[in-house]
């Protein structure tokens, strides 16, 4: 059944999915299953998971299933941050030269300037 998906969510799913060899739709389905398990499981402490995600709890104190939920959330947050990261633009703004590999794996040094 067709449904509307927020553009940011779709972009995050596309990015995270490519890392995990999933399409955006498969990644959203994966996240939905994790969420369903999280909400339905009596063995998962929502409060403890939220504490770890907010930096107030210890990951090692969580049960295996709770740790899996935390890792999935961390993966999603990392993918979102990577999507917004544009080091090339930042280097250009700061006038810093940098190196990267081209399509063939050869080193290319990119000179930038603030002029």
Secondary structure, DSSP 8 states (H G I E B T S, - for coil): ------HHHHHHHHHHHHHTT--HHHHHHHHHHHHHHHHH-TTS-HHHHHHHHTTSS-GGGS-HHHHHHHHHHHHHHHHHHHHH--HHHHHHHHT--EEEE-TTS-EEEE-----
